[in-house]
Amino acid sequence: MFPGQGAQTVGMGKALYQAFATVRNTFEQASDLSGINLSKICFEGPRQTLNATENTQPAIFTVSLAIYALLAEAGIKPQWAAGHSLGELSALTAAGALHMDQGLQLVCTRGQLMANAFTNRDGTMAAIENLDASALSSLIKQVEGQVWIANFNAPGQIVVSGAPQALEQLSTLAKIAGGRITRLAVSGAFHTPMLAAASASFSKLVATINITAPDFPVIGNVQANPLTTVELVREELNNQMCSSVYWTQSMALLSKIQDGCFIEVGPGKILKGLLLRNVRQAQCWITETPKDIEMLLKNLGLACTGQ
């Protein structure tokens, strides 16, 4: 599982970079391709710079792909993959549907387009807990203004996205209904129709990219279905930016077809937390530090060769 925006923290990937040549090589490759000093942004920040969407997205993508390269070198072969929002591009690159340089090009462009979409207008997001989708949808109908469900993350946790005033009105209604609201540190209303122009520009770039069939299925965000062909991958990339992320449904599908362990490939452990809310008995490993990698590989009977 590959995390998306929100998983970033200053210092992410630094210990792995210091410990493993494979991680260092991936960072250097990504920095050369993107023209961004990704090790400096990831390791030193400052937080405001890292949290800028145009930097956050290539930074998380690079950390995730560096960790994946390390795991692949040790002999881990995924049966399935899923990526949350931005993480879907990491997953598709790991699966071979996108070459590293193409995946990074898409991620950098995606981040820039999403940042530019809110240069002259405001957008924001919030997580709402303790209300189900039906109840929340009813409340949204009572709001004057633009607000949508952006992410179906887990039972009892849904992310909404839209104009600040509309979101403030929805938050008030949700509190009255027993919901708990947490504002997210993002710079726009992502996964909404407010990104329609950005999505159209992104689709023009997608049309020029040489996509191949994934080496293993990636569960798509838009419909929570396996992406197994070039056509499905391209359609997903064209629609994902403006569509809701159906993570709850994706985890439900994976729990039915996946009988092994889950691995969160990237910074943090947000997806592990969401997985355990969706699939209580799931076994999930994180990969933030060399110790995490060591424990994972030891459990799987593998040795790390990327030093």
C-alpha positions, 0 to 999 in steps of 0.5 A: 500500500502506497501513501498519499499526501498527508503522510509527509514529515520533515526527515522522512526517508533520511535514516533509510537514505543513510543506511542503504545505497539503493535508497540513495540511488533512487533519491539521486535519480529522482532529483536529477529527473525532477530538478528538485533537491528531494533529499534536502526537502525531505530531510531538512524541510522546512515544513512549509516547503515540504507541505507545498503540494508541488513539493509534497507529491514528488517527495512522497513518491520518491520515498515510496519508490526508494523503499519499494526498490529496497524491498524488491531487491530483497525478493519481495514480489507483490501479488496486489497493490493499492495507492491512496490518491497520489500513492496510486501513481507510486503503485502504478510505477512500482507495478511497471505500468509507468517507467520511473521517469514517466511516473515522476513526470506525472507526479510533478505535473500533478502536484503543480497543477493541483497547487496552481488550481488554488492560487486564486481561490480557496479550498480546504479539506477535513476528516469527519469521524463518527458519521456514515456516508449516508448521514454525511451525504444528507448533511451536505445537501443542506449546505449552501456552497461547494462541498463533496465527499473526497475520500471514503477512508474507513468505517466512521472516517470520511474526508470532505473537500470544498470551499472553506465557507461551505466546509465550515457550515458542514462542520457545524452540522456534523458536530450537531449530529455527533461527528468529530471534525479534523481540518487537514493541512492541505492547500486545496479542495482535492478530489472534487470538481474544483480540479476539473481544469487541472484534470483536463490539463493532466489528461493531455500529458497522460495521452503522451505517456507510454503506459504498459500493463501492470506486472501485478494488479493495482486497485484503482481509487475511482471504482475500487476495481483492479487495474490490469490493462493499459486502457484501465490505467489510462482511464484511471489517471484521467479521472482520479484527480476529480473523483472520490477515493474509494479506499474503504471499498478497495480494502474490502476487495483486498481483504477478500483476495489477499491472504498474505501480509500487507506492507505500507510502502512509504513514509508514516503509518496512516494506511496501516491505521486505516487498514486495521479500521477496515480489516481488523485482523489484517497483518500490516508492516510499516517501512519507515526506518531500517529497523522496520525493514529488518523486522519485515524481512526477518518475518518473511525469511529474507535478507536486505541486500541494498546496503 
